[in-house]
Structures are given as structure tokens and as C-alpha cells.
Amino acid sequence: MGSELAGQHAAVVISLMQLVKLNRLDPWAYLRDVLARIHSHPSHRLDELLPHRWRPS
């Protein structure tokens, strides 16, 4: 991965994508939606964007 920090970041992304798949979601649809919404989503409600609670906008 190039560095320990890069490896940690990669592990987070890979784990997230595995959760998306376990929840039978389309990974591309999930990422597109979450990345488009995350900047305006209230920080105290970020758990709504986790794969097991996510609902497309």
C-alpha cells in the first residue's frame, strides 16, 4: 500500500465495501449516493449512511 496509514485507509474502504455486499446493495449506487450526500448530511446522523441503514435518495 505504500505506507502504514495508506494500508489502514485501504482496510477501511475494503471493509465498507464488504458490508455493502453483505447487505446486498449495489456498491456503485451506494458510493455514488453517499459521496454526493455526505458533505451536506448532518454529522450527528452519519450512521444513516452506513450500509445496513442506507436508503437511496
C-alpha distance matrix in Angstrom:
0.0 3.8 5.8 7.5 8.6 5.8 5.3 9.1 9.4 7.8 10.2 13.0 12.9 12.8 15.6 17.5 17.6 18.8 21.5 22.5 23.0 24.9 27.1 27.9 26.8 25.8 22.1 22.8 26.0 24.5 21.7 24.3 26.8 24.7 23.1 26.6 28.2 25.9 27.0 30.6 30.3 31.9 29.4 31.7 31.4 27.6 28.0 29.9 26.7 25.1 25.2 28.2 30.2 29.2 32.1 31.7 33.4
3.8 0.0 3.8 7.1 8.4 6.4 7.4 10.8 11.3 10.7 13.2 15.6 15.8 16.2 18.8 20.6 20.9 22.4 24.8 25.8 26.6 28.5 30.6 31.4 30.1 29.0 25.2 25.6 28.8 27.3 24.2 26.5 29.0 26.9 24.9 28.2 29.9 27.4 28.1 31.8 31.8 33.2 30.6 33.1 33.1 29.4 30.2 32.2 29.0 27.7 28.2 31.2 33.0 32.0 34.8 34.3 35.8
5.8 3.8 0.0 3.8 5.4 5.2 6.3 8.7 10.0 10.5 12.3 14.5 15.5 16.3 18.3 20.1 21.1 22.4 24.5 25.8 27.0 28.5 30.5 31.7 30.5 29.8 26.0 26.7 29.6 27.6 24.7 27.2 29.3 26.8 24.9 28.3 29.5 26.7 27.3 31.0 30.8 31.7 28.9 31.2 31.5 28.0 28.7 31.1 28.2 26.7 27.6 30.4 32.2 31.4 34.5 34.3 35.7
7.5 7.1 3.8 0.0 3.8 5.5 5.0 6.3 8.8 9.8 10.6 12.6 14.5 15.2 16.5 18.6 20.1 21.0 22.8 24.6 25.8 26.9 28.9 30.5 29.6 29.3 25.6 26.8 29.4 27.1 24.4 27.3 29.0 26.2 24.7 28.3 29.1 26.1 26.9 30.4 29.8 30.4 27.3 29.2 29.7 26.3 26.7 29.3 26.8 25.0 26.0 28.5 30.3 30.0 33.3 33.5 35.1
8.6 8.4 5.4 3.8 0.0 3.8 5.3 5.0 6.3 8.6 9.8 10.8 12.6 14.2 15.4 16.8 18.7 20.1 21.4 22.9 24.7 25.8 27.4 29.2 27.9 27.6 23.9 24.8 27.1 24.7 21.9 24.6 26.1 23.2 21.6 25.1 25.7 22.6 23.3 26.7 26.3 26.9 23.8 26.0 26.5 23.1 23.8 26.5 23.9 22.5 23.9 26.5 28.0 27.5 30.7 30.8 32.1
5.8 6.4 5.2 5.5 3.8 0.0 3.8 5.4 5.1 6.1 8.6 10.0 10.7 12.1 14.1 15.4 16.6 18.3 20.1 21.2 22.6 24.3 25.9 27.2 25.8 25.1 21.3 22.0 24.7 22.6 19.6 22.2 24.2 21.6 19.8 23.4 24.5 21.7 22.6 26.2 25.9 27.0 24.3 26.7 26.8 23.1 23.9 26.1 23.1 21.8 22.7 25.7 27.3 26.4 29.4 29.2 30.6
5.3 7.4 6.3 5.0 5.3 3.8 0.0 3.8 5.4 5.0 6.1 8.7 10.0 10.4 12.1 14.2 15.3 16.3 18.3 19.9 21.0 22.3 24.4 25.7 24.8 24.4 20.8 22.0 24.8 22.6 20.1 23.1 25.0 22.4 21.2 24.9 25.8 23.1 24.5 27.9 27.2 28.3 25.5 27.4 27.3 23.6 23.8 26.1 23.2 21.3 21.9 24.6 26.6 26.1 29.2 29.3 31.2
9.1 10.8 8.7 6.3 5.0 5.4 3.8 0.0 3.8 5.4 5.1 6.4 8.9 9.9 10.6 12.5 14.5 15.4 16.7 18.6 20.2 21.1 22.8 24.7 23.8 23.9 20.3 21.8 24.1 21.5 19.2 22.3 23.7 20.7 19.9 23.6 24.0 21.0 22.5 25.7 24.7 25.4 22.4 24.1 24.2 20.6 20.7 23.3 20.7 18.8 19.8 22.2 24.1 23.9 27.2 27.7 29.5
9.4 11.3 10.0 8.8 6.3 5.1 5.4 3.8 0.0 3.8 5.4 5.2 6.4 8.7 10.0 10.8 12.6 14.4 15.6 16.8 18.7 20.1 21.5 23.1 21.6 21.4 17.7 18.8 21.0 18.5 15.9 18.8 20.3 17.4 16.3 20.0 20.6 17.8 19.2 22.5 21.8 22.8 20.2 22.3 22.1 18.4 18.9 21.1 18.3 16.8 17.9 20.7 22.2 21.5 24.7 24.8 26.3
7.8 10.7 10.5 9.8 8.6 6.1 5.0 5.4 3.8 0.0 3.8 5.4 5.2 6.1 8.5 9.8 10.6 12.3 14.3 15.3 16.6 18.3 20.1 21.2 20.0 19.5 15.8 17.1 19.8 17.6 15.2 18.3 20.2 17.8 16.8 20.5 21.6 19.2 21.0 24.3 23.5 25.0 22.6 24.7 24.0 20.2 20.3 22.1 19.0 17.2 17.5 20.5 22.4 21.5 24.6 24.5 26.4
10.2 13.2 12.3 10.6 9.8 8.6 6.1 5.1 5.4 3.8 0.0 3.8 5.5 5.1 6.0 8.5 9.9 10.5 12.3 14.2 15.4 16.3 18.4 20.0 19.4 19.5 16.1 18.2 20.6 18.0 16.2 19.7 21.1 18.5 18.3 22.1 22.6 20.1 22.3 25.4 24.0 25.1 22.5 24.0 23.3 19.6 19.1 21.2 18.5 16.1 16.3 18.7 21.0 20.8 24.1 24.6 26.8
13.0 15.6 14.5 12.6 10.8 10.0 8.7 6.4 5.2 5.4 3.8 0.0 3.8 5.5 5.2 6.1 8.7 9.9 10.7 12.4 14.4 15.3 16.7 18.6 17.6 18.0 14.7 16.6 18.5 15.5 13.8 17.3 18.3 15.3 15.3 19.1 19.2 16.6 19.0 21.8 20.3 21.3 18.8 20.3 19.5 15.8 15.4 17.6 14.9 12.7 13.4 16.0 17.9 17.6 21.0 21.6 23.7
12.9 15.8 15.5 14.5 12.6 10.7 10.0 8.9 6.4 5.2 5.5 3.8 0.0 3.8 5.4 5.1 6.2 8.7 9.9 10.5 12.5 14.2 15.4 16.8 15.3 15.1 11.5 13.1 15.3 12.8 10.7 14.2 15.7 13.2 13.0 16.7 17.5 15.4 17.9 20.8 19.6 21.3 19.3 21.1 19.9 16.1 16.0 17.4 14.2 12.3 12.4 15.6 17.4 16.4 19.4 19.5 21.6
12.8 16.2 16.3 15.2 14.2 12.1 10.4 9.9 8.7 6.1 5.1 5.5 3.8 0.0 3.8 5.4 5.2 6.2 8.7 9.9 10.7 12.3 14.4 15.4 14.7 14.6 11.3 13.6 16.1 13.9 12.5 16.1 17.7 15.7 15.9 19.6 20.4 18.7 21.4 24.1 22.7 24.4 22.5 24.0 22.5 18.8 18.0 19.3 16.3 13.9 13.0 15.8 18.3 17.6 20.6 20.8 23.4
15.6 18.8 18.3 16.5 15.4 14.1 12.1 10.6 10.0 8.5 6.0 5.2 5.4 3.8 0.0 3.8 5.5 5.1 6.3 8.7 9.9 10.5 12.5 14.4 14.1 15.0 12.2 15.1 16.9 14.1 13.4 17.2 18.0 15.7 16.6 20.2 20.4 18.4 21.4 23.8 21.8 23.1 21.0 22.0 20.5 17.0 15.6 17.2 14.7 11.7 11.0 13.2 15.9 15.9 19.3 20.2 22.9
17.5 20.6 20.1 18.6 16.8 15.4 14.2 12.5 10.8 9.8 8.5 6.1 5.1 5.4 3.8 0.0 3.8 5.4 5.1 6.3 8.8 9.8 10.7 12.6 11.6 12.5 9.6 12.3 13.7 10.6 10.1 13.9 14.4 12.0 13.2 16.7 16.7 15.0 18.2 20.4 18.4 20.0 18.2 19.4 17.5 14.0 12.8 14.0 11.1 8.5 7.9 10.7 13.0 12.5 15.7 16.5 19.2
17.6 20.9 21.1 20.1 18.7 16.6 15.3 14.5 12.6 10.6 9.9 8.7 6.2 5.2 5.5 3.8 0.0 3.8 5.4 4.9 6.3 8.6 9.8 10.7 9.5 9.7 6.7 9.8 11.7 9.4 9.1 12.8 13.9 12.5 13.6 16.9 17.5 16.5 19.8 22.0 20.3 22.4 21.1 22.4 20.1 16.7 15.6 16.0 12.9 10.7 8.8 11.8 14.3 13.2 15.9 16.1 19.0
18.8 22.4 22.4 21.0 20.1 18.3 16.3 15.4 14.4 12.3 10.5 9.9 8.7 6.2 5.1 5.4 3.8 0.0 3.8 5.4 5.1 6.1 8.6 9.8 10.1 11.2 9.2 12.7 14.4 12.1 12.6 16.2 17.0 15.6 17.2 20.3 20.7 19.6 23.0 25.0 22.9 24.7 23.2 24.0 21.7 18.6 16.8 17.4 14.9 11.9 9.6 11.5 14.8 14.5 17.3 18.1 21.4
21.5 24.8 24.5 22.8 21.4 20.1 18.3 16.7 15.6 14.3 12.3 10.7 9.9 8.7 6.3 5.1 5.4 3.8 0.0 3.8 5.4 5.0 6.2 8.6 8.9 11.0 9.6 13.2 13.9 11.0 12.2 15.8 15.7 14.1 16.3 19.3 18.9 17.9 21.5 23.1 20.6 22.1 20.7 21.1 18.6 15.8 13.5 14.1 12.0 8.7 6.3 7.8 11.1 11.4 14.5 15.9 19.2
22.5 25.8 25.8 24.6 22.9 21.2 19.9 18.6 16.8 15.3 14.2 12.4 10.5 9.9 8.7 6.3 4.9 5.4 3.8 0.0 3.8 5.5 5.2 6.5 5.5 7.3 6.2 9.8 10.2 7.7 9.4 12.7 12.7 11.8 14.1 16.7 16.8 16.4 20.1 21.5 19.3 21.4 20.6 21.3 18.5 15.6 13.9 13.4 10.9 8.5 5.3 7.8 10.5 9.6 12.1 12.9 16.3
23.0 26.6 27.0 25.8 24.7 22.6 21.0 20.2 18.7 16.6 15.4 14.4 12.5 10.7 9.9 8.8 6.3 5.1 5.4 3.8 0.0 3.8 5.3 4.9 5.7 7.3 7.0 10.7 11.7 10.2 12.0 15.0 15.5 15.1 17.3 19.8 20.2 20.0 23.6 25.1 23.0 25.1 24.4 25.0 22.2 19.4 17.5 17.0 14.7 12.2 8.8 10.3 13.4 12.7 14.7 15.3 18.9
24.9 28.5 28.5 26.9 25.8 24.3 22.3 21.1 20.1 18.3 16.3 15.3 14.2 12.3 10.5 9.8 8.6 6.1 5.0 5.5 3.8 0.0 3.8 5.4 7.6 10.4 10.5 14.3 14.7 12.7 14.8 18.0 17.9 17.1 19.7 22.2 22.0 21.6 25.3 26.5 24.0 25.6 24.7 24.8 22.0 19.5 17.0 16.8 15.2 12.2 8.8 8.9 12.6 13.0 15.2 16.7 20.4
27.1 30.6 30.5 28.9 27.4 25.9 24.4 22.8 21.5 20.1 18.4 16.7 15.4 14.4 12.5 10.7 9.8 8.6 6.2 5.2 5.3 3.8 0.0 3.8 5.6 9.1 10.0 13.5 12.9 10.9 13.7 16.4 15.7 15.2 18.2 20.2 19.7 19.7 23.5 24.3 21.6 23.3 22.9 22.8 19.6 17.6 15.0 14.1 12.8 10.3 6.6 6.2 9.5 9.8 11.7 13.5 17.2
27.9 31.4 31.7 30.5 29.2 27.2 25.7 24.7 23.1 21.2 20.0 18.6 16.8 15.4 14.4 12.6 10.7 9.8 8.6 6.5 4.9 5.4 3.8 0.0 3.8 6.8 8.8 12.0 11.5 10.6 13.6 15.9 15.6 15.9 18.7 20.5 20.5 21.1 24.8 25.6 23.3 25.5 25.3 25.6 22.3 20.1 18.0 16.6 15.0 13.1 9.2 9.5 12.2 11.6 12.5 13.4 17.2
26.8 30.1 30.5 29.6 27.9 25.8 24.8 23.8 21.6 20.0 19.4 17.6 15.3 14.7 14.1 11.6 9.5 10.1 8.9 5.5 5.7 7.6 5.6 3.8 0.0 3.8 6.0 8.8 7.8 7.0 10.2 12.2 11.9 12.5 15.3 16.8 17.1 17.9 21.5 22.4 20.4 22.9 23.0 23.6 20.3 18.0 16.4 14.7 12.6 11.4 7.8 9.3 11.2 9.4 10.1 10.3 14.0
25.8 29.0 29.8 29.3 27.6 25.1 24.4 23.9 21.4 19.5 19.5 18.0 15.1 14.6 15.0 12.5 9.7 11.2 11.0 7.3 7.3 10.4 9.1 6.8 3.8 0.0 3.8 5.6 5.3 6.1 8.7 10.1 10.8 12.1 14.2 15.6 16.6 17.8 21.1 22.3 20.8 23.8 24.0 25.2 22.0 19.5 18.5 16.8 14.1 13.5 10.3 12.6 14.1 11.6 11.8 10.7 14.0
22.1 25.2 26.0 25.6 23.9 21.3 20.8 20.3 17.7 15.8 16.1 14.7 11.5 11.3 12.2 9.6 6.7 9.2 9.6 6.2 7.0 10.5 10.0 8.8 6.0 3.8 0.0 3.8 5.6 5.1 6.1 8.5 10.0 10.5 11.9 14.0 15.4 15.9 19.2 20.9 19.6 22.5 22.3 23.8 21.0 18.0 17.4 16.3 13.0 12.2 9.7 12.7 14.4 11.9 13.0 12.0 14.9
22.8 25.6 26.7 26.8 24.8 22.0 22.0 21.8 18.8 17.1 18.2 16.6 13.1 13.6 15.1 12.3 9.8 12.7 13.2 9.8 10.7 14.3 13.5 12.0 8.8 5.6 3.8 0.0 3.8 5.4 5.2 6.0 8.5 9.9 10.5 12.1 14.2 15.3 18.1 19.8 19.2 22.5 22.7 24.7 21.9 19.0 19.1 17.6 14.2 14.4 12.3 15.6 16.5 13.4 13.9 11.8 14.0
26.0 28.8 29.6 29.4 27.1 24.7 24.8 24.1 21.0 19.8 20.6 18.5 15.3 16.1 16.9 13.7 11.7 14.4 13.9 10.2 11.7 14.7 12.9 11.5 7.8 5.3 5.6 3.8 0.0 3.8 5.6 5.2 6.1 8.5 10.0 10.7 12.3 14.0 17.0 18.1 17.3 20.7 21.4 23.1 20.0 17.6 17.7 15.6 12.5 13.3 11.4 14.3 14.5 11.0 10.7 8.2 10.4
24.5 27.3 27.6 27.1 24.7 22.6 22.6 21.5 18.5 17.6 18.0 15.5 12.8 13.9 14.1 10.6 9.4 12.1 11.0 7.7 10.2 12.7 10.9 10.6 7.0 6.1 5.1 5.4 3.8 0.0 3.8 5.6 5.3 6.0 8.4 9.9 10.7 11.7 15.1 16.2 14.9 18.0 18.3 19.9 16.8 14.2 14.1 12.3 9.0 9.6 7.9 11.2 11.4 8.1 8.9 7.5 10.1
21.7 24.2 24.7 24.4 21.9 19.6 20.1 19.2 15.9 15.2 16.2 13.8 10.7 12.5 13.4 10.1 9.1 12.6 12.2 9.4 12.0 14.8 13.7 13.6 10.2 8.7 6.1 5.2 5.6 3.8 0.0 3.8 5.5 5.2 5.8 8.3 9.9 10.3 13.2 15.2 14.5 17.6 17.6 19.8 17.3 14.2 14.8 13.7 10.0 10.7 10.0 13.7 13.9 10.8 12.0 10.4 12.0
24.3 26.5 27.2 27.3 24.6 22.2 23.1 22.3 18.8 18.3 19.7 17.3 14.2 16.1 17.2 13.9 12.8 16.2 15.8 12.7 15.0 18.0 16.4 15.9 12.2 10.1 8.5 6.0 5.2 5.6 3.8 0.0 3.8 5.7 5.4 6.1 8.7 10.3 12.6 14.2 14.3 17.9 18.5 21.0 18.4 15.7 16.9 15.2 11.8 13.4 12.9 16.3 15.9 12.3 12.5 9.8 10.5
26.8 29.0 29.3 29.0 26.1 24.2 25.0 23.7 20.3 20.2 21.1 18.3 15.7 17.7 18.0 14.4 13.9 17.0 15.7 12.7 15.5 17.9 15.7 15.6 11.9 10.8 10.0 8.5 6.1 5.3 5.5 3.8 0.0 3.8 5.6 5.2 6.2 8.5 11.3 12.0 11.5 15.1 16.3 18.3 15.5 13.3 14.5 12.2 9.3 11.6 11.4 14.4 13.3 9.6 9.3 6.6 7.0
24.7 26.9 26.8 26.2 23.2 21.6 22.4 20.7 17.4 17.8 18.5 15.3 13.2 15.7 15.7 12.0 12.5 15.6 14.1 11.8 15.1 17.1 15.2 15.9 12.5 12.1 10.5 9.9 8.5 6.0 5.2 5.7 3.8 0.0 3.8 5.4 5.1 5.7 9.1 10.4 9.3 12.6 13.1 15.3 12.7 10.0 11.4 10.0 6.5 8.9 9.7 13.0 11.9 8.6 9.7 8.4 9.0
23.1 24.9 24.9 24.7 21.6 19.8 21.2 19.9 16.3 16.8 18.3 15.3 13.0 15.9 16.6 13.2 13.6 17.2 16.3 14.1 17.3 19.7 18.2 18.7 15.3 14.2 11.9 10.5 10.0 8.4 5.8 5.4 5.6 3.8 0.0 3.8 5.5 5.5 7.6 10.0 10.2 13.6 13.9 16.7 14.8 12.0 14.1 13.2 9.8 11.9 12.9 16.4 15.5 12.4 13.4 11.7 11.7
26.6 28.2 28.3 28.3 25.1 23.4 24.9 23.6 20.0 20.5 22.1 19.1 16.7 19.6 20.2 16.7 16.9 20.3 19.3 16.7 19.8 22.2 20.2 20.5 16.8 15.6 14.0 12.1 10.7 9.9 8.3 6.1 5.2 5.4 3.8 0.0 3.8 6.1 7.2 8.5 9.6 13.3 14.6 17.5 15.4 13.3 15.7 14.1 11.3 14.2 15.1 18.2 16.7 13.4 13.4 11.0 9.8
28.2 29.9 29.5 29.1 25.7 24.5 25.8 24.0 20.6 21.6 22.6 19.2 17.5 20.4 20.4 16.7 17.5 20.7 18.9 16.8 20.2 22.0 19.7 20.5 17.1 16.6 15.4 14.2 12.3 10.7 9.9 8.7 6.2 5.1 5.5 3.8 0.0 3.8 5.7 5.8 6.0 9.8 11.4 14.0 11.9 10.3 12.9 11.1 8.9 12.4 14.0 16.6 14.5 11.5 11.6 10.1 8.5
25.9 27.4 26.7 26.1 22.6 21.7 23.1 21.0 17.8 19.2 20.1 16.6 15.4 18.7 18.4 15.0 16.5 19.6 17.9 16.4 20.0 21.6 19.7 21.1 17.9 17.8 15.9 15.3 14.0 11.7 10.3 10.3 8.5 5.7 5.5 6.1 3.8 0.0 3.8 5.5 5.0 8.2 8.6 11.7 10.2 7.9 11.0 10.4 8.1 11.1 13.4 16.2 14.3 12.0 13.2 12.5 11.7
27.0 28.1 27.3 26.9 23.3 22.6 24.5 22.5 19.2 21.0 22.3 19.0 17.9 21.4 21.4 18.2 19.8 23.0 21.5 20.1 23.6 25.3 23.5 24.8 21.5 21.1 19.2 18.1 17.0 15.1 13.2 12.6 11.3 9.1 7.6 7.2 5.7 3.8 0.0 3.8 5.8 8.4 9.1 12.6 12.1 10.4 14.0 13.6 11.8 14.7 17.3 19.9 18.0 15.7 16.6 15.6 14.1
30.6 31.8 31.0 30.4 26.7 26.2 27.9 25.7 22.5 24.3 25.4 21.8 20.8 24.1 23.8 20.4 22.0 25.0 23.1 21.5 25.1 26.5 24.3 25.6 22.4 22.3 20.9 19.8 18.1 16.2 15.2 14.2 12.0 10.4 10.0 8.5 5.8 5.5 3.8 0.0 3.8 6.4 8.7 11.6 10.9 10.4 13.9 12.9 12.0 15.5 18.0 20.2 17.6 15.4 15.8 14.9 12.8
30.3 31.8 30.8 29.8 26.3 25.9 27.2 24.7 21.8 23.5 24.0 20.3 19.6 22.7 21.8 18.4 20.3 22.9 20.6 19.3 23.0 24.0 21.6 23.3 20.4 20.8 19.6 19.2 17.3 14.9 14.5 14.3 11.5 9.3 10.2 9.6 6.0 5.0 5.8 3.8 0.0 3.8 6.3 8.6 7.2 7.0 10.3 9.3 8.9 12.4 15.2 17.0 14.2 12.5 13.2 13.2 11.7
31.9 33.2 31.7 30.4 26.9 27.0 28.3 25.4 22.8 25.0 25.1 21.3 21.3 24.4 23.1 20.0 22.4 24.7 22.1 21.4 25.1 25.6 23.3 25.5 22.9 23.8 22.5 22.5 20.7 18.0 17.6 17.9 15.1 12.6 13.6 13.3 9.8 8.2 8.4 6.4 3.8 0.0 3.8 5.5 5.5 6.7 10.0 9.8 10.6 13.6 16.9 18.1 15.2 14.4 15.4 16.1 14.8
29.4 30.6 28.9 27.3 23.8 24.3 25.5 22.4 20.2 22.6 22.5 18.8 19.3 22.5 21.0 18.2 21.1 23.2 20.7 20.6 24.4 24.7 22.9 25.3 23.0 24.0 22.3 22.7 21.4 18.3 17.6 18.5 16.3 13.1 13.9 14.6 11.4 8.6 9.1 8.7 6.3 3.8 0.0 3.8 5.4 5.3 8.7 10.0 10.5 12.6 16.3 17.6 15.2 14.9 16.8 17.8 17.1
31.7 33.1 31.2 29.2 26.0 26.7 27.4 24.1 22.3 24.7 24.0 20.3 21.1 24.0 22.0 19.4 22.4 24.0 21.1 21.3 25.0 24.8 22.8 25.6 23.6 25.2 23.8 24.7 23.1 19.9 19.8 21.0 18.3 15.3 16.7 17.5 14.0 11.7 12.6 11.6 8.6 5.5 3.8 0.0 3.8 5.9 7.9 9.4 11.2 12.8 16.5 17.0 14.4 15.0 16.9 18.6 18.2
31.4 33.1 31.5 29.7 26.5 26.8 27.3 24.2 22.1 24.0 23.3 19.5 19.9 22.5 20.5 17.5 20.1 21.7 18.6 18.5 22.2 22.0 19.6 22.3 20.3 22.0 21.0 21.9 20.0 16.8 17.3 18.4 15.5 12.7 14.8 15.4 11.9 10.2 12.1 10.9 7.2 5.5 5.4 3.8 0.0 3.8 5.4 5.8 8.0 10.0 13.4 13.8 10.9 11.3 13.1 15.0 14.8
27.6 29.4 28.0 26.3 23.1 23.1 23.6 20.6 18.4 20.2 19.6 15.8 16.1 18.8 17.0 14.0 16.7 18.6 15.8 15.6 19.4 19.5 17.6 20.1 18.0 19.5 18.0 19.0 17.6 14.2 14.2 15.7 13.3 10.0 12.0 13.3 10.3 7.9 10.4 10.4 7.0 6.7 5.3 5.9 3.8 0.0 3.8 5.2 5.6 7.4 11.0 12.2 10.1 10.0 12.5 14.0 14.3
28.0 30.2 28.7 26.7 23.8 23.9 23.8 20.7 18.9 20.3 19.1 15.4 16.0 18.0 15.6 12.8 15.6 16.8 13.5 13.9 17.5 17.0 15.0 18.0 16.4 18.5 17.4 19.1 17.7 14.1 14.8 16.9 14.5 11.4 14.1 15.7 12.9 11.0 14.0 13.9 10.3 10.0 8.7 7.9 5.4 3.8 0.0 3.8 5.3 5.4 8.9 9.2 7.3 8.5 11.5 14.0 15.1
29.9 32.2 31.1 29.3 26.5 26.1 26.1 23.3 21.1 22.1 21.2 17.6 17.4 19.3 17.2 14.0 16.0 17.4 14.1 13.4 17.0 16.8 14.1 16.6 14.7 16.8 16.3 17.6 15.6 12.3 13.7 15.2 12.2 10.0 13.2 14.1 11.1 10.4 13.6 12.9 9.3 9.8 10.0 9.4 5.8 5.2 3.8 0.0 3.8 5.6 8.2 8.4 5.3 5.7 8.0 10.6 11.6
26.7 29.0 28.2 26.8 23.9 23.1 23.2 20.7 18.3 19.0 18.5 14.9 14.2 16.3 14.7 11.1 12.9 14.9 12.0 10.9 14.7 15.2 12.8 15.0 12.6 14.1 13.0 14.2 12.5 9.0 10.0 11.8 9.3 6.5 9.8 11.3 8.9 8.1 11.8 12.0 8.9 10.6 10.5 11.2 8.0 5.6 5.3 3.8 0.0 3.8 6.3 8.3 6.4 4.9 7.8 9.3 10.6
25.1 27.7 26.7 25.0 22.5 21.8 21.3 18.8 16.8 17.2 16.1 12.7 12.3 13.9 11.7 8.5 10.7 11.9 8.7 8.5 12.2 12.2 10.3 13.1 11.4 13.5 12.2 14.4 13.3 9.6 10.7 13.4 11.6 8.9 11.9 14.2 12.4 11.1 14.7 15.5 12.4 13.6 12.6 12.8 10.0 7.4 5.4 5.6 3.8 0.0 3.8 5.7 5.6 5.7 9.4 11.4 13.6
25.2 28.2 27.6 26.0 23.9 22.7 21.9 19.8 17.9 17.5 16.3 13.4 12.4 13.0 11.0 7.9 8.8 9.6 6.3 5.3 8.8 8.8 6.6 9.2 7.8 10.3 9.7 12.3 11.4 7.9 10.0 12.9 11.4 9.7 12.9 15.1 14.0 13.4 17.3 18.0 15.2 16.9 16.3 16.5 13.4 11.0 8.9 8.2 6.3 3.8 0.0 3.8 5.5 5.1 8.5 10.5 13.5
28.2 31.2 30.4 28.5 26.5 25.7 24.6 22.2 20.7 20.5 18.7 16.0 15.6 15.8 13.2 10.7 11.8 11.5 7.8 7.8 10.3 8.9 6.2 9.5 9.3 12.6 12.7 15.6 14.3 11.2 13.7 16.3 14.4 13.0 16.4 18.2 16.6 16.2 19.9 20.2 17.0 18.1 17.6 17.0 13.8 12.2 9.2 8.4 8.3 5.7 3.8 0.0 3.8 5.9 9.0 11.9 15.0
30.2 33.0 32.2 30.3 28.0 27.3 26.6 24.1 22.2 22.4 21.0 17.9 17.4 18.3 15.9 13.0 14.3 14.8 11.1 10.5 13.4 12.6 9.5 12.2 11.2 14.1 14.4 16.5 14.5 11.4 13.9 15.9 13.3 11.9 15.5 16.7 14.5 14.3 18.0 17.6 14.2 15.2 15.2 14.4 10.9 10.1 7.3 5.3 6.4 5.6 5.5 3.8 0.0 3.8 6.6 10.0 12.5
29.2 32.0 31.4 30.0 27.5 26.4 26.1 23.9 21.5 21.5 20.8 17.6 16.4 17.6 15.9 12.5 13.2 14.5 11.4 9.6 12.7 13.0 9.8 11.6 9.4 11.6 11.9 13.4 11.0 8.1 10.8 12.3 9.6 8.6 12.4 13.4 11.5 12.0 15.7 15.4 12.5 14.4 14.9 15.0 11.3 10.0 8.5 5.7 4.9 5.7 5.1 5.9 3.8 0.0 3.8 6.5 9.1
32.1 34.8 34.5 33.3 30.7 29.4 29.2 27.2 24.7 24.6 24.1 21.0 19.4 20.6 19.3 15.7 15.9 17.3 14.5 12.1 14.7 15.2 11.7 12.5 10.1 11.8 13.0 13.9 10.7 8.9 12.0 12.5 9.3 9.7 13.4 13.4 11.6 13.2 16.6 15.8 13.2 15.4 16.8 16.9 13.1 12.5 11.5 8.0 7.8 9.4 8.5 9.0 6.6 3.8 0.0 3.8 6.4
31.7 34.3 34.3 33.5 30.8 29.2 29.3 27.7 24.8 24.5 24.6 21.6 19.5 20.8 20.2 16.5 16.1 18.1 15.9 12.9 15.3 16.7 13.5 13.4 10.3 10.7 12.0 11.8 8.2 7.5 10.4 9.8 6.6 8.4 11.7 11.0 10.1 12.5 15.6 14.9 13.2 16.1 17.8 18.6 15.0 14.0 14.0 10.6 9.3 11.4 10.5 11.9 10.0 6.5 3.8 0.0 3.8
33.4 35.8 35.7 35.1 32.1 30.6 31.2 29.5 26.3 26.4 26.8 23.7 21.6 23.4 22.9 19.2 19.0 21.4 19.2 16.3 18.9 20.4 17.2 17.2 14.0 14.0 14.9 14.0 10.4 10.1 12.0 10.5 7.0 9.0 11.7 9.8 8.5 11.7 14.1 12.8 11.7 14.8 17.1 18.2 14.8 14.3 15.1 11.6 10.6 13.6 13.5 15.0 12.5 9.1 6.4 3.8 0.0
